[in-house]
Amino acid sequence: MRAEAGDDGRCELPLLHTAGGLVGGDQLSIDLMLHSGSRSLITSVAAQKVYGSIGRSRLQPDGIWARQEVTAKLSSHSDLEWLPQELVLYADALYEQNLSVTLPEDASFLSTEIVRLGRTAAGEQLNRGRWRSGLTIQRNGGSKPRWDFVDRLELDGDSLHSLHGLHGAPVFGTLVWAAPMPLSPQQRDGLLQDARAARAGLEGTMRCSSLDQGLVARYVGTSSRDARFWFSRVWAQTRTLRSLCRPRIPRVWPLQEEPFSEQTFTTNPRPAASATH
């Protein structure tokens, strides 16, 4: 797909995977490099489908993993929003994804992931399938690099139905924001307050907490639409905190409604975070 100019000079690029989906053994690799002062929003043109592989081959009855590796390297004052559309795992699919990010102290990185475990509209569950996800964010600055966020998840078997897992919910999502500046206690608390208020009218379990320099939010529920709505509202709040324009929903997203509510933007004003972009 062709890139287009988005708001605030941001390069918006929808990625196109020409196959109908991923099958066992497929491997995708994406390398992203942002130069100093650049801004980019990267999404996908459609949901990514992963087909089942367990029990489909006599040679490998236990199935074969499909994998995706994404590496992002950000330069000074750059800003990357990694917002792929929903991932749908068919019954008995095996899928592993890893996202590795390195960035300096003054760069911003925001990502969302929404995964549906089984084609639930057709009454399908993940069954013997498995989903693995790894996300690491490393800051380069000061005397030595530090880890902002390290997240390893695996969902299968008991974790799909346990009270301390998904408890039968078919949709899971994560939003992570690594801010381009330290947040004051007032800004951090205000961001969490706004994110929690943005859950209004949405179904599912939604939780968020602060990072040393950013935010992490989780969704568990039945609606990928509500997960996307909540994440979109939090995404908009991270823009507002930096005095940037409200984001424009990518034209390739198949949304019939506007996810942003006026309530999202009518909270008490707080001092804008100091940033050079």
C-alpha positions in Angstrom: 0.0 0.0 0.0 1.1 3.6 -0.6 1.9 5.8 2.4 0.0 9.0 2.8 0.5 12.2 4.8 -1.5 12.2 8.1 -2.2 14.8 10.6 0.7 16.7 12.2 3.0 15.7 9.3 2.8 12.0 10.3 3.5 9.3 7.6 0.6 6.8 7.7 1.5 3.4 6.2 -1.0 0.5 6.0 0.9 -2.8 5.5 -0.6 -5.3 3.1 -0.1 -9.1 3.5 -1.0 -10.5 0.1 -1.7 -14.0 1.3 -5.2 -14.9 2.7 -3.7 -15.6 6.1 -0.9 -17.4 7.9 -0.5 -21.2 7.9 1.9 -23.3 10.0 5.5 -22.6 9.1 4.9 -19.1 7.7 7.3 -16.5 9.0 7.0 -12.7 8.7 9.8 -10.3 9.5 9.3 -6.5 9.7 12.1 -4.0 10.3 11.3 -0.4 11.1 13.7 2.5 11.4 12.7 6.0 12.2 15.1 8.8 11.6 15.5 11.8 13.9 12.3 13.9 14.1 10.2 11.6 12.0 6.6 10.6 12.8 4.9 7.5 11.6 1.6 5.5 12.1 1.8 2.0 10.8 -1.3 -0.2 10.6 -2.6 -3.1 8.5 -5.2 -3.1 5.8 -7.2 -6.0 7.4 -7.3 -8.4 10.3 -4.6 -11.0 10.2 -5.8 -14.6 10.1 -3.9 -17.6 11.4 -5.1 -21.0 10.3 -5.1 -24.1 12.4 -2.2 -26.6 12.0 -2.6 -29.1 14.8 -3.9 -32.4 13.5 -3.7 -31.3 9.9 -0.6 -33.2 8.8 0.4 -36.8 9.2 4.1 -35.8 9.2 3.6 -33.2 12.0 0.4 -34.0 13.8 1.3 -31.6 16.7 1.2 -28.7 14.3 3.7 -26.1 13.2 4.1 -22.5 14.5 3.5 -19.5 12.4 5.7 -16.6 13.5 6.1 -12.8 13.1 9.1 -10.8 14.2 9.0 -7.0 14.3 12.0 -4.8 15.2 11.7 -1.1 15.6 14.6 1.3 16.1 13.8 4.9 16.8 16.1 7.9 16.7 16.0 11.2 18.6 12.6 13.0 18.8 11.0 10.3 16.6 7.4 9.1 17.2 6.1 5.7 16.1 2.5 4.4 16.5 2.3 0.7 15.8 -1.5 -0.1 15.4 -2.1 -3.3 13.5 -5.7 -4.5 13.2 -7.1 -7.5 14.9 -5.4 -10.9 14.9 -7.8 -13.8 14.6 -6.5 -17.3 15.5 -8.6 -20.1 14.1 -9.1 -23.4 16.0 -5.9 -25.3 16.7 -3.6 -22.5 15.4 -0.1 -22.0 16.7 1.2 -18.4 16.5 4.1 -16.6 18.1 4.8 -12.8 17.7 7.7 -10.8 19.0 8.1 -7.0 19.0 11.4 -5.5 20.0 11.8 -1.7 20.3 14.8 0.4 21.1 14.5 4.2 21.5 16.2 7.2 23.1 14.8 9.1 26.1 13.1 11.7 23.9 11.3 9.4 21.5 7.7 8.1 21.7 6.4 4.6 21.0 2.8 3.5 21.2 1.5 0.0 20.3 -1.8 -1.9 20.4 -2.6 -5.5 19.9 -6.0 -7.2 19.8 -6.3 -10.9 19.5 -9.4 -13.0 19.0 -9.0 -16.6 20.1 -11.2 -18.6 17.7 -13.9 -17.5 15.3 -16.4 -17.0 18.0 -19.2 -15.8 15.6 -19.2 -19.3 14.2 -19.1 -20.9 17.7 -15.4 -21.8 17.3 -12.8 -21.8 20.1 -9.0 -22.0 20.1 -9.2 -25.6 21.2 -5.6 -27.0 21.3 -4.1 -23.9 19.7 -1.7 -21.5 21.4 -0.8 -17.9 21.2 2.5 -16.4 22.4 3.5 -12.8 22.5 6.7 -11.0 23.5 7.2 -7.2 23.7 10.4 -5.5 24.9 11.1 -1.8 25.0 14.6 -0.7 25.7 15.7 2.9 26.3 19.2 4.0 25.2 20.4 6.9 27.3 22.3 7.9 30.4 25.1 5.7 31.6 23.6 2.5 30.2 20.4 1.1 28.5 17.4 0.3 30.6 14.3 -1.8 30.1 11.1 0.3 30.0 8.8 -2.7 29.5 9.3 -6.5 29.1 6.1 -8.5 28.5 5.9 -12.3 27.8 2.5 -13.9 27.4 1.2 -17.3 26.5 -2.5 -18.3 26.2 -3.7 -21.8 25.8 -5.3 -24.6 27.7 -6.3 -23.8 31.3 -5.3 -20.1 30.9 -8.2 -19.6 28.4 -10.8 -20.7 31.0 -9.3 -20.2 34.4 -10.7 -17.5 36.7 -7.1 -16.1 36.9 -6.8 -16.3 33.1 -9.3 -15.2 30.4 -12.2 -16.9 32.2 -13.7 -17.9 28.8 -13.4 -14.5 27.2 -12.3 -14.8 23.6 -10.7 -11.3 23.1 -7.5 -10.1 24.7 -5.7 -6.8 24.1 -2.7 -4.7 25.2 -1.8 -1.0 24.7 1.6 0.2 25.7 2.9 3.8 25.5 6.5 4.7 26.1 6.4 8.5 26.6 9.1 10.8 25.1 9.6 12.6 28.5 9.2 11.9 32.2 5.7 12.4 33.4 5.0 14.4 36.5 2.9 12.7 39.2 0.0 15.0 38.2 0.3 14.1 34.6 0.6 10.4 35.3 -2.4 10.3 37.7 -4.4 12.4 35.2 -3.7 10.1 32.3 -4.8 7.0 34.4 -7.9 8.9 35.5 -8.8 9.8 31.9 -8.1 6.3 30.6 -10.4 4.8 33.2 -13.1 7.4 32.4 -12.8 6.4 28.7 -14.2 3.0 29.5 -17.7 4.5 29.7 -20.2 2.6 27.5 -17.9 -0.2 26.7 -18.1 -3.9 27.7 -15.3 -6.0 29.1 -12.7 -5.9 31.8 -10.3 -2.9 31.3 -7.3 -2.1 33.5 -4.5 0.3 33.2 -1.4 1.2 35.2 1.6 3.6 34.8 5.1 2.7 33.8 8.1 4.7 34.9 7.7 6.7 31.7 4.4 5.7 30.1 1.3 3.6 30.4 0.1 0.0 29.9 -3.6 -0.9 29.4 -5.2 -4.4 29.1 -8.5 -5.5 27.8 -10.3 -8.9 28.4 -13.8 -9.4 27.0 -16.0 -10.5 24.1 -15.8 -7.4 21.8 -12.8 -6.6 19.7 -14.8 -3.4 18.7 -14.9 -2.3 22.4 -11.2 -3.1 22.8 -10.4 -1.0 19.8 -12.6 1.9 21.0 -11.0 2.0 24.4 -7.5 1.8 23.0 -8.3 4.5 20.5 -9.5 6.8 23.3 -6.3 6.2 25.3 -4.3 6.8 22.2 -6.0 10.1 21.7 -5.2 11.0 25.4 -1.5 10.4 24.9 -1.6 12.8 21.9 -3.5 15.4 24.0 -1.0 15.2 26.8 1.7 16.3 24.3 -0.4 19.0 22.8 -0.7 17.1 19.5 -3.9 17.0 17.4 -6.5 14.3 18.0 -5.7 11.2 15.9 -7.7 10.5 12.8 -8.8 6.9 12.5 -7.0 5.2 9.6 -9.3 4.9 6.6 -8.6 1.1 6.3 -10.1 0.4 9.7 -13.7 -1.0 9.1 -15.4 1.1 11.9 -19.0 2.1 11.5 -18.9 4.4 14.5 -16.6 7.1 15.8 -14.7 5.7 18.8 -13.9 9.1 20.4 -16.5 10.5 22.8 -16.7 14.0 24.0 -16.2 12.8 27.6 -12.8 11.6 26.6 -11.7 15.2 26.0 -13.6 17.1 28.7 -11.6 16.2 31.8 -9.9 18.8 33.8 -7.0 20.3 31.9 -3.5 19.6 33.1 -0.2 21.2 32.1 1.1 19.9 28.8 4.2 17.7 29.1 7.3 19.5 27.9 8.5 17.9 24.6 10.1 19.2 21.5 7.7 17.5 19.1 
